[in-house]
Amino acid sequence: MSTTRRAYKTELDLNDRQVTACRKHAGAARWAYNWGLQRKQEAYRQTGKSPSAIDLHRELNALKQTDMPWMYEVSKCAPQEALRNLDTAFAHFFRRAQLKKAGKYQGKLGYPKRKSKKRGLGGFRLTGSIGVFPEAIYLPRLGRLRLKEHGYLPTGEVKVLSATVTEQAGHWYVSVLVEQEQPELPVNTGPVVGVDLGLKRLATLSDGAIEENPRHLKQRLRKIKRLHRSREGGALPGRAVSEGGQSANQHVASTHHSAGENQVSRRD
């Protein structure tokens, strides 16, 4: 029996206090990423060398005591893991640059960019004492967080490596990375049926059964297009977004989120 790593993602059911705490963690991770990016660029211009995530974390710990006491309100893992993500982003950038120089890569190099709240609150990753229960998950500094879907996260003989919390259109999710044993696939001893997936019909089975395509995505995209038209109709250039405009933006984002959720459920 082999060991494998797998991530399980599910939605959190947070109260207002927990949402505020998650927003603080996401903000701290975003700030640390942007600060680390600026420090790397400054150091490279001055010395030709770039500090590692460990070097930046030591510097950040010193700054917390004087300039950033608000960092003590969040888990130290949030900024620490953000700096590690920054190191990974640069490693991927340099790898793609080498491949492009050798003529083996044609896409964009993807130089790391600053993270902005305009693209969403983002997320943060935590490690350490993480406890998983059928109806909740325990995270450092955040405590016990309820889950909307009970029994999905593994609670048996698995090793929890990390938990990543993200925000999408007002919904909060947790993705748990675990290390678990991969059981051997059972041998099929029953009847076999062929499945032909299509667009007009979702699936056609070799025994003649047909599953029609519900076309949920097409309906959602039509609704998104309609919402965009109604939102743009009342927008004036150079004018601040009104309360109604913000509500319309949230409605569009929520519909985009629902369409994405529908696509994920179809793939599952």
ChimeraX commands (.cxc) that place a marker at each C-alpha (Angstrom):
marker #1 position 0.00,0.00,0.00 radius 0.5
marker #1 position 1.52,3.34,-1.11 radius 0.5
marker #1 position 1.34,6.78,0.54 radius 0.5
marker #1 position -0.03,9.77,-1.32 radius 0.5
marker #1 position -0.83,13.43,-0.71 radius 0.5
marker #1 position -4.32,14.74,-1.36 radius 0.5
marker #1 position -6.15,18.03,-0.77 radius 0.5
marker #1 position -9.77,18.22,0.41 radius 0.5
marker #1 position -11.62,21.51,-0.04 radius 0.5
marker #1 position -14.91,22.43,1.60 radius 0.5
marker #1 position -16.84,25.55,2.62 radius 0.5
marker #1 position -16.68,27.01,6.11 radius 0.5
marker #1 position -19.70,28.15,8.12 radius 0.5
marker #1 position -18.31,31.18,9.95 radius 0.5
marker #1 position -19.84,33.69,12.33 radius 0.5
marker #1 position -19.04,37.41,12.16 radius 0.5
marker #1 position -16.16,37.21,14.65 radius 0.5
marker #1 position -14.54,34.37,12.72 radius 0.5
marker #1 position -14.96,36.19,9.40 radius 0.5
marker #1 position -13.18,39.21,10.89 radius 0.5
marker #1 position -10.34,36.98,12.13 radius 0.5
marker #1 position -9.99,35.35,8.70 radius 0.5
marker #1 position -9.93,38.75,7.01 radius 0.5
marker #1 position -7.10,39.82,9.34 radius 0.5
marker #1 position -5.11,36.68,8.53 radius 0.5
marker #1 position -5.65,37.15,4.78 radius 0.5
marker #1 position -4.63,40.81,5.08 radius 0.5
marker #1 position -1.47,39.92,7.01 radius 0.5
marker #1 position -0.51,37.30,4.41 radius 0.5
marker #1 position -1.13,39.75,1.55 radius 0.5
marker #1 position 0.88,42.51,3.30 radius 0.5
marker #1 position 3.80,40.14,3.99 radius 0.5
marker #1 position 3.84,38.99,0.35 radius 0.5
marker #1 position 3.90,42.56,-0.97 radius 0.5
marker #1 position 6.47,43.66,1.60 radius 0.5
marker #1 position 8.68,40.65,0.78 radius 0.5
marker #1 position 8.44,41.40,-2.94 radius 0.5
marker #1 position 9.54,45.00,-2.35 radius 0.5
marker #1 position 12.42,43.92,-0.09 radius 0.5
marker #1 position 13.64,41.38,-2.65 radius 0.5
marker #1 position 13.61,44.00,-5.41 radius 0.5
marker #1 position 15.44,46.58,-3.27 radius 0.5
marker #1 position 18.07,44.08,-2.11 radius 0.5
marker #1 position 18.70,42.85,-5.66 radius 0.5
marker #1 position 19.18,46.40,-6.97 radius 0.5
marker #1 position 21.64,47.20,-4.15 radius 0.5
marker #1 position 23.61,43.95,-3.81 radius 0.5
marker #1 position 22.69,41.76,-6.76 radius 0.5
marker #1 position 21.35,39.14,-4.34 radius 0.5
marker #1 position 17.84,38.37,-3.16 radius 0.5
marker #1 position 17.01,37.44,0.48 radius 0.5
marker #1 position 15.29,34.11,1.08 radius 0.5
marker #1 position 11.98,33.57,2.87 radius 0.5
marker #1 position 13.87,32.67,6.07 radius 0.5
marker #1 position 15.87,35.93,5.93 radius 0.5
marker #1 position 12.72,37.97,5.33 radius 0.5
marker #1 position 10.87,36.24,8.15 radius 0.5
marker #1 position 13.67,37.10,10.60 radius 0.5
marker #1 position 13.51,40.73,9.47 radius 0.5
marker #1 position 9.73,40.73,9.76 radius 0.5
marker #1 position 9.87,39.37,13.31 radius 0.5
marker #1 position 12.12,42.29,14.29 radius 0.5
marker #1 position 9.74,44.81,12.68 radius 0.5
marker #1 position 6.72,43.33,14.47 radius 0.5
marker #1 position 8.04,44.47,17.84 radius 0.5
marker #1 position 8.25,48.14,16.85 radius 0.5
marker #1 position 6.43,49.02,13.62 radius 0.5
marker #1 position 3.73,46.36,13.24 radius 0.5
marker #1 position 2.24,45.26,16.58 radius 0.5
marker #1 position -1.01,44.34,14.75 radius 0.5
marker #1 position 0.84,41.30,13.37 radius 0.5
marker #1 position 0.58,39.70,16.82 radius 0.5
marker #1 position -3.21,39.41,16.30 radius 0.5
marker #1 position -2.73,36.69,13.68 radius 0.5
marker #1 position -0.90,33.37,13.53 radius 0.5
marker #1 position 2.79,33.66,12.67 radius 0.5
marker #1 position 2.17,31.03,9.97 radius 0.5
marker #1 position 0.12,33.42,7.79 radius 0.5
marker #1 position 2.98,35.84,6.91 radius 0.5
marker #1 position 5.60,33.07,7.08 radius 0.5
marker #1 position 3.81,30.91,4.51 radius 0.5
marker #1 position 3.15,33.98,2.33 radius 0.5
marker #1 position 6.91,34.60,2.15 radius 0.5
marker #1 position 7.45,30.96,1.23 radius 0.5
marker #1 position 4.86,31.36,-1.54 radius 0.5
marker #1 position 6.85,34.36,-2.77 radius 0.5
marker #1 position 10.02,32.26,-2.91 radius 0.5
marker #1 position 8.13,29.61,-4.89 radius 0.5
marker #1 position 6.78,32.25,-7.30 radius 0.5
marker #1 position 10.32,33.47,-8.03 radius 0.5
marker #1 position 11.58,29.90,-8.44 radius 0.5
marker #1 position 8.88,29.26,-11.06 radius 0.5
marker #1 position 9.71,32.57,-12.79 radius 0.5
marker #1 position 13.41,31.73,-13.11 radius 0.5
marker #1 position 12.63,28.17,-14.23 radius 0.5
marker #1 position 10.38,29.47,-17.02 radius 0.5
marker #1 position 13.03,32.06,-17.97 radius 0.5
marker #1 position 15.64,29.31,-18.41 radius 0.5
marker #1 position 13.24,27.19,-20.45 radius 0.5
marker #1 position 12.38,30.16,-22.67 radius 0.5
marker #1 position 16.07,30.93,-23.18 radius 0.5
marker #1 position 16.56,27.33,-24.30 radius 0.5
marker #1 position 13.57,27.60,-26.65 radius 0.5
marker #1 position 11.49,25.12,-24.68 radius 0.5
marker #1 position 8.85,27.56,-23.37 radius 0.5
marker #1 position 6.62,29.96,-25.31 radius 0.5
marker #1 position 4.29,31.43,-22.67 radius 0.5
marker #1 position 4.60,34.37,-20.29 radius 0.5
marker #1 position 7.35,34.29,-17.68 radius 0.5
marker #1 position 4.99,35.36,-14.89 radius 0.5
marker #1 position 7.12,37.72,-12.81 radius 0.5
marker #1 position 5.60,37.92,-9.29 radius 0.5
marker #1 position 3.19,40.86,-8.88 radius 0.5
marker #1 position 1.80,42.67,-5.88 radius 0.5
marker #1 position -1.42,41.29,-4.45 radius 0.5
marker #1 position -4.39,43.66,-4.34 radius 0.5
marker #1 position -7.71,43.55,-2.48 radius 0.5
marker #1 position -9.37,44.56,-5.75 radius 0.5
marker #1 position -8.83,41.00,-6.98 radius 0.5
marker #1 position -10.31,39.53,-3.80 radius 0.5
marker #1 position -9.28,39.12,-0.19 radius 0.5
marker #1 position -7.06,36.16,-1.11 radius 0.5
marker #1 position -6.21,33.63,1.56 radius 0.5
marker #1 position -3.59,32.26,3.93 radius 0.5
marker #1 position -2.00,28.93,4.82 radius 0.5
marker #1 position -1.57,27.54,8.34 radius 0.5
marker #1 position 0.50,24.66,9.68 radius 0.5
marker #1 position 0.99,23.14,13.11 radius 0.5
marker #1 position -1.75,21.90,15.44 radius 0.5
marker #1 position -4.66,21.33,13.05 radius 0.5
marker #1 position -7.54,19.14,14.16 radius 0.5
marker #1 position -10.18,17.74,11.81 radius 0.5
marker #1 position -13.63,16.65,13.00 radius 0.5
marker #1 position -16.72,15.48,11.07 radius 0.5
marker #1 position -18.50,18.83,11.50 radius 0.5
marker #1 position -15.63,21.27,12.22 radius 0.5
marker #1 position -11.93,21.99,11.88 radius 0.5
marker #1 position -9.56,23.43,14.48 radius 0.5
marker #1 position -6.97,25.93,13.21 radius 0.5
marker #1 position -4.21,27.77,15.13 radius 0.5
marker #1 position -5.33,31.19,16.46 radius 0.5
marker #1 position -8.75,30.77,14.81 radius 0.5
marker #1 position -10.07,27.97,16.99 radius 0.5
marker #1 position -12.89,25.63,16.02 radius 0.5
marker #1 position -14.57,26.55,12.72 radius 0.5
marker #1 position -17.79,24.90,11.61 radius 0.5
marker #1 position -18.08,23.20,8.21 radius 0.5
marker #1 position -21.09,23.46,5.91 radius 0.5
marker #1 position -20.54,19.92,4.62 radius 0.5
marker #1 position -20.20,17.37,7.40 radius 0.5
marker #1 position -18.13,14.22,7.05 radius 0.5
marker #1 position -16.21,15.21,3.91 radius 0.5
marker #1 position -12.80,15.97,5.43 radius 0.5
marker #1 position -10.83,12.85,6.42 radius 0.5
marker #1 position -10.68,12.22,10.17 radius 0.5
marker #1 position -9.15,8.74,10.21 radius 0.5
marker #1 position -5.53,7.67,10.00 radius 0.5
marker #1 position -4.19,10.61,7.98 radius 0.5
marker #1 position -1.43,13.13,8.62 radius 0.5
marker #1 position -2.60,16.73,8.21 radius 0.5
marker #1 position 0.18,18.81,6.60 radius 0.5
marker #1 position -1.47,22.21,6.20 radius 0.5
marker #1 position -4.76,24.08,5.87 radius 0.5
marker #1 position -5.32,26.90,3.37 radius 0.5
marker #1 position -8.24,29.29,3.93 radius 0.5
marker #1 position -9.47,31.33,0.94 radius 0.5
marker #1 position -12.30,33.75,0.21 radius 0.5
marker #1 position -14.39,33.73,-2.97 radius 0.5
marker #1 position -17.33,36.12,-3.49 radius 0.5
marker #1 position -18.05,36.32,0.24 radius 0.5
marker #1 position -17.71,32.57,0.80 radius 0.5
marker #1 position -14.85,31.15,2.89 radius 0.5
marker #1 position -13.26,27.78,2.10 radius 0.5
marker #1 position -10.64,25.58,3.71 radius 0.5
marker #1 position -8.39,23.24,1.75 radius 0.5
marker #1 position -6.72,20.58,3.89 radius 0.5
marker #1 position -3.58,18.87,2.58 radius 0.5
marker #1 position -3.16,15.41,4.06 radius 0.5
marker #1 position -0.83,12.46,3.67 radius 0.5
marker #1 position -2.70,9.19,3.53 radius 0.5
marker #1 position -2.33,5.60,2.46 radius 0.5
marker #1 position -3.56,4.83,-1.03 radius 0.5
marker #1 position -5.56,1.59,-1.02 radius 0.5
marker #1 position -5.31,-0.85,-3.90 radius 0.5
marker #1 position -8.10,-0.42,-6.43 radius 0.5
marker #1 position -10.62,-3.28,-6.27 radius 0.5
marker #1 position -11.01,-5.55,-9.27 radius 0.5
marker #1 position -14.37,-5.19,-10.99 radius 0.5
marker #1 position -16.27,-8.49,-11.06 radius 0.5
marker #1 position -19.65,-7.10,-12.12 radius 0.5
marker #1 position -21.10,-6.07,-15.50 radius 0.5
marker #1 position -19.27,-3.51,-17.65 radius 0.5
marker #1 position -20.94,-0.58,-19.43 radius 0.5
marker #1 position -19.41,1.92,-21.84 radius 0.5
marker #1 position -20.02,5.66,-21.38 radius 0.5
marker #1 position -19.90,8.21,-24.21 radius 0.5
marker #1 position -19.78,11.81,-22.93 radius 0.5
marker #1 position -21.10,14.53,-25.21 radius 0.5
marker #1 position -22.43,18.09,-25.41 radius 0.5
marker #1 position -25.97,17.64,-26.68 radius 0.5
marker #1 position -26.45,14.76,-24.26 radius 0.5
marker #1 position -24.47,14.48,-21.06 radius 0.5
marker #1 position -23.86,10.74,-21.38 radius 0.5
marker #1 position -24.94,7.84,-23.58 radius 0.5
marker #1 position -24.45,4.35,-22.16 radius 0.5
marker #1 position -23.74,1.25,-24.22 radius 0.5
marker #1 position -26.88,-0.38,-22.83 radius 0.5
marker #1 position -29.02,2.34,-24.47 radius 0.5
marker #1 position -29.59,4.55,-21.41 radius 0.5
marker #1 position -29.31,8.31,-22.00 radius 0.5
marker #1 position -28.57,11.10,-19.51 radius 0.5
marker #1 position -29.66,14.52,-20.77 radius 0.5
marker #1 position -27.44,17.59,-20.33 radius 0.5
marker #1 position -29.07,20.03,-17.84 radius 0.5
marker #1 position -26.98,22.93,-19.26 radius 0.5
marker #1 position -26.68,24.73,-15.93 radius 0.5
marker #1 position -23.57,26.61,-17.07 radius 0.5
marker #1 position -25.30,28.02,-20.15 radius 0.5
marker #1 position -28.14,29.32,-17.99 radius 0.5
marker #1 position -25.71,30.88,-15.50 radius 0.5
marker #1 position -23.68,32.56,-18.27 radius 0.5
marker #1 position -26.88,34.03,-19.72 radius 0.5
marker #1 position -27.73,35.44,-16.30 radius 0.5
marker #1 position -24.21,36.86,-15.86 radius 0.5
marker #1 position -24.47,38.61,-19.23 radius 0.5
marker #1 position -27.82,40.09,-18.22 radius 0.5
marker #1 position -26.42,41.32,-14.89 radius 0.5
marker #1 position -23.43,42.93,-16.62 radius 0.5
marker #1 position -25.76,44.85,-18.97 radius 0.5
marker #1 position -27.92,46.13,-16.12 radius 0.5
marker #1 position -24.85,47.13,-14.08 radius 0.5
marker #1 position -23.16,48.98,-16.95 radius 0.5
marker #1 position -26.37,50.79,-17.84 radius 0.5
marker #1 position -26.32,52.86,-14.64 radius 0.5
marker #1 position -22.56,53.43,-14.43 radius 0.5
marker #1 position -21.16,56.90,-15.17 radius 0.5
marker #1 position -17.46,57.44,-15.96 radius 0.5
marker #1 position -15.44,59.20,-13.27 radius 0.5
marker #1 position -18.13,58.78,-10.60 radius 0.5
marker #1 position -17.70,56.73,-7.41 radius 0.5
marker #1 position -19.58,53.46,-7.25 radius 0.5
marker #1 position -22.87,53.91,-5.39 radius 0.5
marker #1 position -24.31,51.58,-2.78 radius 0.5
marker #1 position -26.56,50.08,-5.44 radius 0.5
marker #1 position -23.58,49.64,-7.74 radius 0.5
marker #1 position -21.65,47.80,-5.04 radius 0.5
marker #1 position -24.65,45.55,-4.50 radius 0.5
marker #1 position -24.80,44.85,-8.24 radius 0.5
marker #1 position -21.08,44.00,-8.25 radius 0.5
marker #1 position -21.59,41.57,-5.38 radius 0.5
marker #1 position -24.54,40.00,-7.26 radius 0.5
marker #1 position -22.36,39.48,-10.35 radius 0.5
marker #1 position -19.55,38.00,-8.24 radius 0.5
marker #1 position -22.01,35.68,-6.48 radius 0.5
marker #1 position -23.40,34.46,-9.81 radius 0.5
marker #1 position -19.86,33.84,-11.11 radius 0.5
marker #1 position -19.18,31.88,-7.93 radius 0.5
marker #1 position -22.33,29.78,-8.38 radius 0.5
marker #1 position -21.38,29.01,-11.99 radius 0.5
marker #1 position -17.93,27.89,-10.86 radius 0.5
marker #1 position -19.40,25.74,-8.10 radius 0.5
marker #1 position -21.69,24.10,-10.65 radius 0.5
marker #1 position -18.73,23.26,-12.90 radius 0.5
marker #1 position -16.85,21.70,-9.95 radius 0.5
marker #1 position -19.85,19.58,-8.96 radius 0.5
marker #1 position -20.17,18.32,-12.54 radius 0.5
marker #1 position -16.50,17.31,-12.64 radius 0.5
marker #1 position -16.90,15.47,-9.32 radius 0.5
marker link #1:1,2 radius 0.2
marker link #1:2,3 radius 0.2
marker link #1:3,4 radius 0.2
marker link #1:4,5 radius 0.2
marker link #1:5,6 radius 0.2
marker link #1:6,7 radius 0.2
marker link #1:7,8 radius 0.2
marker link #1:8,9 radius 0.2
marker link #1:9,10 radius 0.2
marker link #1:10,11 radius 0.2
marker link #1:11,12 radius 0.2
marker link #1:12,13 radius 0.2
marker link #1:13,14 radius 0.2
marker link #1:14,15 radius 0.2
marker link #1:15,16 radius 0.2
marker link #1:16,17 radius 0.2
marker link #1:17,18 radius 0.2
marker link #1:18,19 radius 0.2
marker link #1:19,20 radius 0.2
marker link #1:20,21 radius 0.2
marker link #1:21,22 radius 0.2
marker link #1:22,23 radius 0.2
marker link #1:23,24 radius 0.2
marker link #1:24,25 radius 0.2
marker link #1:25,26 radius 0.2
marker link #1:26,27 radius 0.2
marker link #1:27,28 radius 0.2
marker link #1:28,29 radius 0.2
marker link #1:29,30 radius 0.2
marker link #1:30,31 radius 0.2
marker link #1:31,32 radius 0.2
marker link #1:32,33 radius 0.2
marker link #1:33,34 radius 0.2
marker link #1:34,35 radius 0.2
marker link #1:35,36 radius 0.2
marker link #1:36,37 radius 0.2
marker link #1:37,38 radius 0.2
marker link #1:38,39 radius 0.2
marker link #1:39,40 radius 0.2
marker link #1:40,41 radius 0.2
marker link #1:41,42 radius 0.2
marker link #1:42,43 radius 0.2
marker link #1:43,44 radius 0.2
marker link #1:44,45 radius 0.2
marker link #1:45,46 radius 0.2
marker link #1:46,47 radius 0.2
marker link #1:47,48 radius 0.2
marker link #1:48,49 radius 0.2
marker link #1:49,50 radius 0.2
marker link #1:50,51 radius 0.2
marker link #1:51,52 radius 0.2
marker link #1:52,53 radius 0.2
marker link #1:53,54 radius 0.2
marker link #1:54,55 radius 0.2
marker link #1:55,56 radius 0.2
marker link #1:56,57 radius 0.2
marker link #1:57,58 radius 0.2
marker link #1:58,59 radius 0.2
marker link #1:59,60 radius 0.2
marker link #1:60,61 radius 0.2
marker link #1:61,62 radius 0.2
marker link #1:62,63 radius 0.2
marker link #1:63,64 radius 0.2
marker link #1:64,65 radius 0.2
marker link #1:65,66 radius 0.2
marker link #1:66,67 radius 0.2
marker link #1:67,68 radius 0.2
marker link #1:68,69 radius 0.2
marker link #1:69,70 radius 0.2
marker link #1:70,71 radius 0.2
marker link #1:71,72 radius 0.2
marker link #1:72,73 radius 0.2
marker link #1:73,74 radius 0.2
marker link #1:74,75 radius 0.2
marker link #1:75,76 radius 0.2
marker link #1:76,77 radius 0.2
marker link #1:77,78 radius 0.2
marker link #1:78,79 radius 0.2
marker link #1:79,80 radius 0.2
marker link #1:80,81 radius 0.2
marker link #1:81,82 radius 0.2
marker link #1:82,83 radius 0.2
marker link #1:83,84 radius 0.2
marker link #1:84,85 radius 0.2
marker link #1:85,86 radius 0.2
marker link #1:86,87 radius 0.2
marker link #1:87,88 radius 0.2
marker link #1:88,89 radius 0.2
marker link #1:89,90 radius 0.2
marker link #1:90,91 radius 0.2
marker link #1:91,92 radius 0.2
marker link #1:92,93 radius 0.2
marker link #1:93,94 radius 0.2
marker link #1:94,95 radius 0.2
marker link #1:95,96 radius 0.2
marker link #1:96,97 radius 0.2
marker link #1:97,98 radius 0.2
marker link #1:98,99 radius 0.2
marker link #1:99,100 radius 0.2
marker link #1:100,101 radius 0.2
marker link #1:101,102 radius 0.2
marker link #1:102,103 radius 0.2
marker link #1:103,104 radius 0.2
marker link #1:104,105 radius 0.2
marker link #1:105,106 radius 0.2
marker link #1:106,107 radius 0.2
marker link #1:107,108 radius 0.2
marker link #1:108,109 radius 0.2
marker link #1:109,110 radius 0.2
marker link #1:110,111 radius 0.2
marker link #1:111,112 radius 0.2
marker link #1:112,113 radius 0.2
marker link #1:113,114 radius 0.2
marker link #1:114,115 radius 0.2
marker link #1:115,116 radius 0.2
marker link #1:116,117 radius 0.2
marker link #1:117,118 radius 0.2
marker link #1:118,119 radius 0.2
marker link #1:119,120 radius 0.2
marker link #1:120,121 radius 0.2
marker link #1:121,122 radius 0.2
marker link #1:122,123 radius 0.2
marker link #1:123,124 radius 0.2
marker link #1:124,125 radius 0.2
marker link #1:125,126 radius 0.2
marker link #1:126,127 radius 0.2
marker link #1:127,128 radius 0.2
marker link #1:128,129 radius 0.2
marker link #1:129,130 radius 0.2
marker link #1:130,131 radius 0.2
marker link #1:131,132 radius 0.2
marker link #1:132,133 radius 0.2
marker link #1:133,134 radius 0.2
marker link #1:134,135 radius 0.2
marker link #1:135,136 radius 0.2
marker link #1:136,137 radius 0.2
marker link #1:137,138 radius 0.2
marker link #1:138,139 radius 0.2
marker link #1:139,140 radius 0.2
marker link #1:140,141 radius 0.2
marker link #1:141,142 radius 0.2
marker link #1:142,143 radius 0.2
marker link #1:143,144 radius 0.2
marker link #1:144,145 radius 0.2
marker link #1:145,146 radius 0.2
marker link #1:146,147 radius 0.2
marker link #1:147,148 radius 0.2
marker link #1:148,149 radius 0.2
marker link #1:149,150 radius 0.2
marker link #1:150,151 radius 0.2
marker link #1:151,152 radius 0.2
marker link #1:152,153 radius 0.2
marker link #1:153,154 radius 0.2
marker link #1:154,155 radius 0.2
marker link #1:155,156 radius 0.2
marker link #1:156,157 radius 0.2
marker link #1:157,158 radius 0.2
marker link #1:158,159 radius 0.2
marker link #1:159,160 radius 0.2
marker link #1:160,161 radius 0.2
marker link #1:161,162 radius 0.2
marker link #1:162,163 radius 0.2
marker link #1:163,164 radius 0.2
marker link #1:164,165 radius 0.2
marker link #1:165,166 radius 0.2
marker link #1:166,167 radius 0.2
marker link #1:167,168 radius 0.2
marker link #1:168,169 radius 0.2
marker link #1:169,170 radius 0.2
marker link #1:170,171 radius 0.2
marker link #1:171,172 radius 0.2
marker link #1:172,173 radius 0.2
marker link #1:173,174 radius 0.2
marker link #1:174,175 radius 0.2
marker link #1:175,176 radius 0.2
marker link #1:176,177 radius 0.2
marker link #1:177,178 radius 0.2
marker link #1:178,179 radius 0.2
marker link #1:179,180 radius 0.2
marker link #1:180,181 radius 0.2
marker link #1:181,182 radius 0.2
marker link #1:182,183 radius 0.2
marker link #1:183,184 radius 0.2
marker link #1:184,185 radius 0.2
marker link #1:185,186 radius 0.2
marker link #1:186,187 radius 0.2
marker link #1:187,188 radius 0.2
marker link #1:188,189 radius 0.2
marker link #1:189,190 radius 0.2
marker link #1:190,191 radius 0.2
marker link #1:191,192 radius 0.2
marker link #1:192,193 radius 0.2
marker link #1:193,194 radius 0.2
marker link #1:194,195 radius 0.2
marker link #1:195,196 radius 0.2
marker link #1:196,197 radius 0.2
marker link #1:197,198 radius 0.2
marker link #1:198,199 radius 0.2
marker link #1:199,200 radius 0.2
marker link #1:200,201 radius 0.2
marker link #1:201,202 radius 0.2
marker link #1:202,203 radius 0.2
marker link #1:203,204 radius 0.2
marker link #1:204,205 radius 0.2
marker link #1:205,206 radius 0.2
marker link #1:206,207 radius 0.2
marker link #1:207,208 radius 0.2
marker link #1:208,209 radius 0.2
marker link #1:209,210 radius 0.2
marker link #1:210,211 radius 0.2
marker link #1:211,212 radius 0.2
marker link #1:212,213 radius 0.2
marker link #1:213,214 radius 0.2
marker link #1:214,215 radius 0.2
marker link #1:215,216 radius 0.2
marker link #1:216,217 radius 0.2
marker link #1:217,218 radius 0.2
marker link #1:218,219 radius 0.2
marker link #1:219,220 radius 0.2
marker link #1:220,221 radius 0.2
marker link #1:221,222 radius 0.2
marker link #1:222,223 radius 0.2
marker link #1:223,224 radius 0.2
marker link #1:224,225 radius 0.2
marker link #1:225,226 radius 0.2
marker link #1:226,227 radius 0.2
marker link #1:227,228 radius 0.2
marker link #1:228,229 radius 0.2
marker link #1:229,230 radius 0.2
marker link #1:230,231 radius 0.2
marker link #1:231,232 radius 0.2
marker link #1:232,233 radius 0.2
marker link #1:233,234 radius 0.2
marker link #1:234,235 radius 0.2
marker link #1:235,236 radius 0.2
marker link #1:236,237 radius 0.2
marker link #1:237,238 radius 0.2
marker link #1:238,239 radius 0.2
marker link #1:239,240 radius 0.2
marker link #1:240,241 radius 0.2
marker link #1:241,242 radius 0.2
marker link #1:242,243 radius 0.2
marker link #1:243,244 radius 0.2
marker link #1:244,245 radius 0.2
marker link #1:245,246 radius 0.2
marker link #1:246,247 radius 0.2
marker link #1:247,248 radius 0.2
marker link #1:248,249 radius 0.2
marker link #1:249,250 radius 0.2
marker link #1:250,251 radius 0.2
marker link #1:251,252 radius 0.2
marker link #1:252,253 radius 0.2
marker link #1:253,254 radius 0.2
marker link #1:254,255 radius 0.2
marker link #1:255,256 radius 0.2
marker link #1:256,257 radius 0.2
marker link #1:257,258 radius 0.2
marker link #1:258,259 radius 0.2
marker link #1:259,260 radius 0.2
marker link #1:260,261 radius 0.2
marker link #1:261,262 radius 0.2
marker link #1:262,263 radius 0.2
marker link #1:263,264 radius 0.2
marker link #1:264,265 radius 0.2
marker link #1:265,266 radius 0.2
marker link #1:266,267 radius 0.2
marker link #1:267,268 radius 0.2
view
